[in-house]
C-alpha cells in the first residue's frame, strides 16, 4: 500500500519522520479524505515546530557561528 510521510528538513543529517500513514485511493474520498488532510495539517505543523527547535538548539551550541555575526 502507498505511504505518506512527513519528514523534517535536516541540514547535514537525516530528517526525522513526524508522520507516517499507509493510504489507498479510497482514503482520498469524502469524509476520509477530509480527515486525512486534517492529520497532514497537524503533522506539517509538528514538523515545522521540530525544525524550529532544531535550529534554536544549533544556534545555542558553543562555537556555532550565528548568521548575523558571520
N, CA, C and O atoms as a GROMACS GRO file, in nm:
protein
  280
    1UNK      N    1   0.085  -0.118   0.000
    1UNK     CA    2   0.000   0.000   0.000
    1UNK      C    3   0.089   0.124   0.000
    1UNK      O    4   0.200   0.122   0.054
    2UNK      N    5   0.041   0.229  -0.060
    2UNK     CA    6   0.114   0.355  -0.068
    2UNK      C    7   0.124   0.418   0.070
    2UNK      O    8   0.035   0.403   0.154
    3UNK      N    9   0.233   0.489   0.093
    3UNK     CA   10   0.256   0.551   0.223
    3UNK      C   11   0.282   0.700   0.207
    3UNK      O   12   0.349   0.744   0.114
    4UNK      N   13   0.228   0.778   0.300
    4UNK     CA   14   0.254   0.921   0.308
    4UNK      C   15   0.346   0.944   0.426
    4UNK      O   16   0.323   0.893   0.535
    5UNK      N   17   0.453   1.020   0.403
    5UNK     CA   18   0.547   1.055   0.509
    5UNK      C   19   0.559   1.207   0.519
    5UNK      O   20   0.561   1.277   0.417
    6UNK      N   21   0.566   1.255   0.641
    6UNK     CA   22   0.604   1.394   0.665
    6UNK      C   23   0.734   1.385   0.742
    6UNK      O   24   0.741   1.330   0.852
    7UNK      N   25   0.840   1.443   0.682
    7UNK     CA   26   0.975   1.433   0.738
    7UNK      C   27   1.028   1.574   0.756
    7UNK      O   28   1.011   1.659   0.669
    8UNK      N   29   1.094   1.598   0.870
    8UNK     CA   30   1.155   1.730   0.891
    8UNK      C   31   1.269   1.750   0.794
    8UNK      O   32   1.334   1.654   0.752
    9UNK      N   33   1.293   1.873   0.759
    9UNK     CA   34   1.408   1.907   0.675
    9UNK      C   35   1.529   1.912   0.765
    9UNK      O   36   1.526   1.971   0.873
   10UNK      N   37   1.636   1.850   0.720
   10UNK     CA   38   1.756   1.848   0.801
   10UNK      C   39   1.874   1.892   0.718
   10UNK      O   40   1.890   1.850   0.603
   11UNK      N   41   1.956   1.977   0.776
   11UNK     CA   42   2.077   2.019   0.706
   11UNK      C   43   2.193   1.938   0.761
   11UNK      O   44   2.229   1.950   0.878
   12UNK      N   45   2.251   1.855   0.676
   12UNK     CA   46   2.366   1.775   0.717
   12UNK      C   47   2.331   1.649   0.794
   12UNK      O   48   2.421   1.580   0.841
   13UNK      N   49   2.205   1.617   0.807
   13UNK     CA   50   2.164   1.496   0.879
   13UNK      C   51   2.033   1.447   0.819
   13UNK      O   52   1.967   1.518   0.743
   14UNK      N   53   1.997   1.326   0.855
   14UNK     CA   54   1.869   1.274   0.807
   14UNK      C   55   1.755   1.341   0.881
   14UNK      O   56   1.765   1.371   1.000
   15UNK      N   57   1.646   1.365   0.809
   15UNK     CA   58   1.528   1.423   0.871
   15UNK      C   59   1.459   1.322   0.961
   15UNK      O   60   1.481   1.202   0.951
   16UNK      N   61   1.377   1.373   1.048
   16UNK     CA   62   1.301   1.290   1.142
   16UNK      C   63   1.160   1.270   1.085
   16UNK      O   64   1.095   1.365   1.043
   17UNK      N   65   1.115   1.145   1.083
   17UNK     CA   66   0.979   1.116   1.037
   17UNK      C   67   0.882   1.160   1.148
   17UNK      O   68   0.887   1.110   1.260
   18UNK      N   69   0.796   1.254   1.113
   18UNK     CA   70   0.699   1.307   1.209
   18UNK      C   71   0.565   1.236   1.193
   18UNK      O   72   0.488   1.223   1.288
   19UNK      N   73   0.538   1.189   1.071
   19UNK     CA   74   0.409   1.128   1.043
   19UNK      C   75   0.426   1.024   0.933
   19UNK      O   76   0.497   1.047   0.835
   20UNK      N   77   0.361   0.912   0.950
   20UNK     CA   78   0.365   0.804   0.850
   20UNK      C   79   0.227   0.738   0.849
   20UNK      O   80   0.173   0.701   0.953
   21UNK      N   81   0.172   0.724   0.729
   21UNK     CA   82   0.040   0.660   0.718
   21UNK      C   83   0.030   0.588   0.584
   21UNK      O   84   0.063   0.644   0.480
   22UNK      N   85  -0.015   0.465   0.588
   22UNK     CA   86  -0.044   0.390   0.466
   22UNK      C   87  -0.181   0.431   0.416
   22UNK      O   88  -0.277   0.436   0.492
   23UNK      N   89  -0.189   0.460   0.286
   23UNK     CA   90  -0.316   0.506   0.229
   23UNK      C   91  -0.343   0.440   0.096
   23UNK      O   92  -0.252   0.398   0.024
   24UNK      N   93  -0.469   0.431   0.065
   24UNK     CA   94  -0.515   0.386  -0.066
   24UNK      C   95  -0.602   0.496  -0.125
   24UNK      O   96  -0.635   0.593  -0.056
   25UNK      N   97  -0.638   0.482  -0.250
   25UNK     CA   98  -0.718   0.587  -0.314
   25UNK      C   99  -0.852   0.608  -0.244
   25UNK      O  100  -0.906   0.718  -0.248
   26UNK      N  101  -0.904   0.505  -0.180
   26UNK     CA  102  -1.031   0.518  -0.108
   26UNK      C  103  -1.020   0.617   0.008
   26UNK      O  104  -1.119   0.677   0.049
   27UNK      N  105  -0.898   0.634   0.061
   27UNK     CA  106  -0.877   0.727   0.173
   27UNK      C  107  -0.878   0.873   0.129
   27UNK      O  108  -0.873   0.962   0.214
   28UNK      N  109  -0.885   0.898  -0.001
   28UNK     CA  110  -0.881   1.034  -0.051
   28UNK      C  111  -1.019   1.088  -0.083
   28UNK      O  112  -1.032   1.202  -0.128
   29UNK      N  113  -1.121   1.009  -0.061
   29UNK     CA  114  -1.257   1.048  -0.097
   29UNK      C  115  -1.339   1.087   0.026
   29UNK      O  116  -1.319   1.034   0.135
   30UNK      N  117  -1.429   1.180   0.007
   30UNK     CA  118  -1.529   1.216   0.108
   30UNK      C  119  -1.472   1.251   0.244
   30UNK      O  120  -1.370   1.319   0.255
   31UNK      N  121  -1.540   1.203   0.346
   31UNK     CA  122  -1.503   1.233   0.485
   31UNK      C  123  -1.363   1.181   0.518
   31UNK      O  124  -1.286   1.248   0.586
   32UNK      N  125  -1.330   1.062   0.470
   32UNK     CA  126  -1.197   1.005   0.496
   32UNK      C  127  -1.088   1.095   0.439
   32UNK      O  128  -0.983   1.111   0.501
   33UNK      N  129  -1.112   1.153   0.322
   33UNK     CA  130  -1.015   1.244   0.262
   33UNK      C  131  -0.997   1.370   0.345
   33UNK      O  132  -0.885   1.418   0.364
   34UNK      N  133  -1.106   1.422   0.394
   34UNK     CA  134  -1.100   1.542   0.478
   34UNK      C  135  -1.024   1.514   0.608
   34UNK      O  136  -0.946   1.597   0.654
   35UNK      N  137  -1.046   1.396   0.664
   35UNK     CA  138  -0.975   1.359   0.787
   35UNK      C  139  -0.826   1.340   0.760
   35UNK      O  140  -0.743   1.377   0.844
   36UNK      N  141  -0.792   1.282   0.646
   36UNK     CA  142  -0.651   1.265   0.609
   36UNK      C  143  -0.583   1.401   0.596
   36UNK      O  144  -0.472   1.420   0.646
   37UNK      N  145  -0.648   1.494   0.530
   37UNK     CA  146  -0.591   1.628   0.515
   37UNK      C  147  -0.571   1.693   0.652
   37UNK      O  148  -0.471   1.760   0.674
   38UNK      N  149  -0.664   1.674   0.742
   38UNK     CA  150  -0.652   1.730   0.877
   38UNK      C  151  -0.531   1.670   0.949
   38UNK      O  152  -0.455   1.742   1.014
   39UNK      N  153  -0.511   1.538   0.938
   39UNK     CA  154  -0.394   1.474   1.000
   39UNK      C  155  -0.265   1.526   0.938
   39UNK      O  156  -0.166   1.546   1.008
   40UNK      N  157  -0.266   1.547   0.807
   40UNK     CA  158  -0.148   1.602   0.741
   40UNK      C  159  -0.118   1.744   0.789
   40UNK      O  160  -0.003   1.781   0.810
   41UNK      N  161  -0.223   1.821   0.806
   41UNK     CA  162  -0.205   1.959   0.856
   41UNK      C  163  -0.138   1.958   0.993
   41UNK      O  164  -0.046   2.036   1.018
   42UNK      N  165  -0.184   1.870   1.082
   42UNK     CA  166  -0.123   1.859   1.214
   42UNK      C  167   0.023   1.815   1.203
   42UNK      O  168   0.110   1.870   1.272
   43UNK      N  169   0.050   1.717   1.117
   43UNK     CA  170   0.186   1.665   1.102
   43UNK      C  171   0.281   1.771   1.047
   43UNK      O  172   0.394   1.782   1.092
   44UNK      N  173   0.235   1.848   0.950
   44UNK     CA  174   0.319   1.954   0.894
   44UNK      C  175   0.349   2.058   1.002
   44UNK      O  176   0.462   2.106   1.012
   45UNK      N  177   0.250   2.093   1.081
   45UNK     CA  178   0.272   2.186   1.192
   45UNK      C  179   0.372   2.131   1.292
   45UNK      O  180   0.460   2.204   1.338
   46UNK      N  181   0.361   2.002   1.325
   46UNK     CA  182   0.457   1.939   1.417
   46UNK      C  183   0.598   1.940   1.359
   46UNK      O  184   0.694   1.964   1.431
   47UNK      N  185   0.610   1.916   1.229
   47UNK     CA  186   0.740   1.916   1.163
   47UNK      C  187   0.801   2.056   1.166
   47UNK      O  188   0.921   2.072   1.190
   48UNK      N  189   0.720   2.157   1.143
   48UNK     CA  190   0.771   2.294   1.147
   48UNK      C  191   0.822   2.330   1.286
   48UNK      O  192   0.925   2.396   1.299
   49UNK      N  193   0.750   2.289   1.389
   49UNK     CA  194   0.793   2.314   1.527
   49UNK      C  195   0.924   2.241   1.554
   49UNK      O  196   1.016   2.299   1.614
   50UNK      N  197   0.935   2.116   1.512
   50UNK     CA  198   1.057   2.038   1.534
   50UNK      C  199   1.176   2.102   1.462
   50UNK      O  200   1.285   2.109   1.518
   51UNK      N  201   1.155   2.150   1.338
   51UNK     CA  202   1.263   2.216   1.265
   51UNK      C  203   1.307   2.344   1.334
   51UNK      O  204   1.426   2.372   1.344
   52UNK      N  205   1.211   2.421   1.383
   52UNK     CA  206   1.241   2.546   1.454
   52UNK      C  207   1.322   2.517   1.580
   52UNK      O  208   1.421   2.585   1.607
   53UNK      N  209   1.281   2.417   1.655
   53UNK     CA  210   1.354   2.381   1.777
   53UNK      C  211   1.495   2.333   1.746
   53UNK      O  212   1.589   2.365   1.819
   54UNK      N  213   1.510   2.258   1.638
   54UNK     CA  214   1.644   2.211   1.599
   54UNK      C  215   1.734   2.329   1.562
   54UNK      O  216   1.852   2.330   1.598
   55UNK      N  217   1.678   2.428   1.491
   55UNK     CA  218   1.757   2.547   1.457
   55UNK      C  219   1.798   2.624   1.582
   55UNK      O  220   1.910   2.673   1.592
   56UNK      N  221   1.706   2.635   1.678
   56UNK     CA  222   1.739   2.704   1.804
   56UNK      C  223   1.849   2.631   1.880
   56UNK      O  224   1.941   2.693   1.932
   57UNK      N  225   1.839   2.497   1.886
   57UNK     CA  226   1.943   2.419   1.955
   57UNK      C  227   2.078   2.438   1.886
   57UNK      O  228   2.180   2.455   1.954
   58UNK      N  229   2.079   2.436   1.755
   58UNK     CA  230   2.204   2.452   1.680
   58UNK      C  231   2.263   2.592   1.702
   58UNK      O  232   2.384   2.608   1.710
   59UNK      N  233   2.177   2.692   1.711
   59UNK     CA  234   2.224   2.829   1.728
   59UNK      C  235   2.280   2.854   1.868
   59UNK      O  236   2.361   2.946   1.886
   60UNK      N  237   2.239   2.776   1.965
   60UNK     CA  238   2.284   2.799   2.102
   60UNK      C  239   2.400   2.708   2.143
   60UNK      O  240   2.448   2.716   2.256
   61UNK      N  241   2.446   2.622   2.050
   61UNK     CA  242   2.562   2.539   2.080
   61UNK      C  243   2.687   2.625   2.085
   61UNK      O  244   2.704   2.717   2.004
   62UNK      N  245   2.776   2.596   2.182
   62UNK     CA  246   2.901   2.672   2.188
   62UNK      C  247   2.982   2.652   2.060
   62UNK      O  248   2.989   2.541   2.006
   63UNK      N  249   3.042   2.759   2.012
   63UNK     CA  250   3.125   2.751   1.892
   63UNK      C  251   3.050   2.761   1.762
   63UNK      O  252   3.110   2.756   1.656
   64UNK      N  253   2.917   2.775   1.769
   64UNK     CA  254   2.837   2.787   1.648
   64UNK      C  255   2.839   2.932   1.602
   64UNK      O  256   2.814   3.023   1.682
   65UNK      N  257   2.867   2.953   1.476
   65UNK     CA  258   2.863   3.089   1.421
   65UNK      C  259   2.718   3.124   1.388
   65UNK      O  260   2.647   3.046   1.324
   66UNK      N  261   2.678   3.240   1.430
   66UNK     CA  262   2.544   3.286   1.401
   66UNK      C  263   2.545   3.361   1.268
   66UNK      O  264   2.639   3.436   1.241
   67UNK      N  265   2.442   3.343   1.185
   67UNK     CA  266   2.439   3.409   1.054
   67UNK      C  267   2.456   3.560   1.062
   67UNK      O  268   2.520   3.619   0.975
   68UNK      N  269   2.400   3.624   1.164
   68UNK     CA  270   2.408   3.770   1.176
   68UNK      C  271   2.550   3.812   1.210
   68UNK      O  272   2.592   3.923   1.174
   69UNK      N  273   2.625   3.727   1.279
   69UNK     CA  274   2.761   3.761   1.321
   69UNK      C  275   2.864   3.724   1.217
   69UNK      O  276   2.980   3.767   1.227
   70UNK      N  277   2.826   3.647   1.117
   70UNK     CA  278   2.925   3.599   1.017
   70UNK      C  279   2.967   3.706   0.922
   70UNK      O  280   3.048   3.680   0.834
   0.00000   0.00000   0.00000
